[in-house]
Structure formats: structure tokens, C-alpha cells
């Protein structure tokens, strides 16, 4: 699956929207892992953490986990 993305140099985790996580086949109702995330408004929420996700850029790639927001 190819998606367009935006890089945020101040971010700690890769974040993906719920519809992308669902299309990748992850169970968001009973996630295997969760992480606490501090959002831009200062609120702290427990969110699903999924992975591995392969990220390609030009001639390089890596596998990462992602928060589902």
C-alpha cells in the first residue's frame, strides 16, 4: 500500500490514521500493544501501537512501529 506522508521532525513516533491501520489488517478493537501519547493540546491518551510497518524512501527502507491516531 502506498500513502503520501508528512515528516514531523519533532515527533517521537510514526503515526498513522485508523483507516490505514485497518487496511493493513491490524485489530484496533483489541490491540496487542498500546502506548500513552501526549497530544498537541496537552491531553494524554492510550492509543494502539502497531507494527512492523515497512517504510520506503528513495532507495532505502526500514521497519518501524506506529501509533494509531
C-alpha positions as CSV (number, residue, x, y, z in Angstrom):
1,X,0.0,0.0,0.0
2,X,1.4,3.4,-0.9
3,X,0.4,6.5,1.0
4,X,1.6,10.1,1.0
5,X,3.0,11.3,4.3
6,X,4.3,14.4,6.1
7,X,7.5,14.3,8.1
8,X,7.5,16.0,11.5
9,X,11.0,16.4,12.9
10,X,9.5,17.0,16.4
11,X,7.6,13.7,16.5
12,X,8.7,10.8,18.7
13,X,6.7,8.0,16.8
14,X,5.4,7.4,13.4
15,X,1.6,8.0,13.5
16,X,-1.0,6.5,11.1
17,X,-4.7,7.2,10.9
18,X,-7.2,4.5,11.9
19,X,-8.3,3.7,8.3
20,X,-4.7,3.0,7.2
21,X,-4.1,0.6,10.2
22,X,-7.4,-1.2,9.4
23,X,-6.4,-1.5,5.7
24,X,-3.1,-3.0,6.8
25,X,-5.0,-5.7,8.8
26,X,-4.4,-4.6,12.4
27,X,-7.1,-5.2,15.0
28,X,-7.8,-1.8,16.7
29,X,-10.6,-3.1,18.9
30,X,-8.3,-5.4,20.9
31,X,-4.8,-4.1,20.1
32,X,-1.8,-6.3,21.1
33,X,0.1,-3.2,22.3
34,X,-0.8,0.4,23.4
35,X,1.3,3.5,24.2
36,X,0.5,6.7,26.1
37,X,0.6,9.6,23.7
38,X,0.7,13.3,24.7
39,X,-1.3,15.2,22.0
40,X,-0.8,18.8,20.9
41,X,-3.5,20.0,23.2
42,X,-1.6,18.5,26.2
43,X,-4.0,15.7,26.8
44,X,-2.6,12.2,27.4
45,X,-4.4,9.2,25.7
46,X,-3.7,5.5,25.5
47,X,-3.6,4.6,21.7
48,X,-2.9,1.4,19.8
49,X,0.7,0.7,18.8
50,X,1.1,-1.4,15.6
51,X,4.0,-2.9,13.6
52,X,6.2,-3.7,12.0
53,X,5.5,-1.4,9.1
54,X,7.9,-1.1,6.2
55,X,8.8,2.5,5.3
56,X,10.4,3.1,1.9
57,X,12.1,6.3,0.9
58,X,14.0,6.5,-2.4
59,X,16.5,3.6,-2.3
60,X,16.3,2.9,1.5
61,X,13.8,1.2,3.8
62,X,13.3,0.3,7.4
63,X,10.7,-1.4,9.7
64,X,9.1,0.6,12.4
65,X,6.1,0.6,14.8
66,X,3.4,3.3,14.7
67,X,0.9,4.9,16.9
68,X,-2.7,4.9,15.6
69,X,-4.3,8.3,15.9
